[in-house]
């Protein structure tokens, strides 16, 4: 499923236009993004939790040349599936 498929599914399920569903999906995604940018978690009981963690700077190696390179620190987005979602998939 991609974003367009999600918008169509939301529109059909809620009985609203695709434009309205698109606005709703965009609002959900942008608010999750805002929460993660500010360092908060986005937790949805039964579905899962989006969170961030910082990956420290480290040395890496270019596989083609063997040269050592510096890899900067990076904020990573993580998702942990909730119990209900995990059980429904299995």
N, C-alpha and C positions, 0 to 999 in steps of 0.2 A: 504494500500500500504506500502510495506517495501522497504528497500534500493535496493534490487535485482530487484523488480518490477519497481522502478524508473529508474534504469540503463537500463532495457529492454525497457521501454517506451521512454527514451531519445534516445536510439540507433535507434529504429524504426522511431521516429519522424524526427530525423536529418539525417537518412540514413548513419549512421556510425556504426563501429563495437562495440560490447559490451565492449571490452577492452578500446576503446577510450571514450565511454560514461562513463565507470567506472572511468577513470582518470578525466574526466570533473566534474562528480558529487563529487568525492573526493576533487577536487580543490575548488569547491564552498563551501563545508562543512568546509574545513580546513580554508579558508579565512574568513568565518563568525566566526568561533571559534577564530581565531587570533584577529579579531576586538573586540569581546566581552572580551577576556582576557586583551586587552589593555585599556578597559573601554569605547570604542566607541560603537555606535549603528550601526546596519546593517539594513538599510531601503531600501525597494524595493517598489516603488510606484505602487499602485494597488494590491500588495500582502500583505505586512505587514512590521512590524518593530520588530527586535530582539533587546533587551536591557538587561541590568543587574541592579539589585538593591541589596543592602546589608541588610540582615536580622540581626538585633541586637542579641547579646547573651542574653539568657534568662534562667529562671529556668523552668524545666519541672518536670513531675512526672511519675515515673515508675508505670504503672497501676497494675502490679502484686504484687508489694511490698508496694506501696505507698511512696517509698523513693523519696526525692527530688534529681534531677540530674541537672547538669549544661549543657546547650546546647550552643555550641560555635556559634559565628557569622558565617554567611555563605553568599556567593554571589549567588544570585538566577538569573536564566535566565528567562526572560519574553518575550512573543510574543503578539503583538497587531495586529490583522487582519486589513488589509486595507479596505477601503470602497468598492472597486470593488470586492474583494474576499468575503466580507460579503454579498454583494448584490447577487453575483452569486450563493452562497450556499442557500440563502433564496429564 
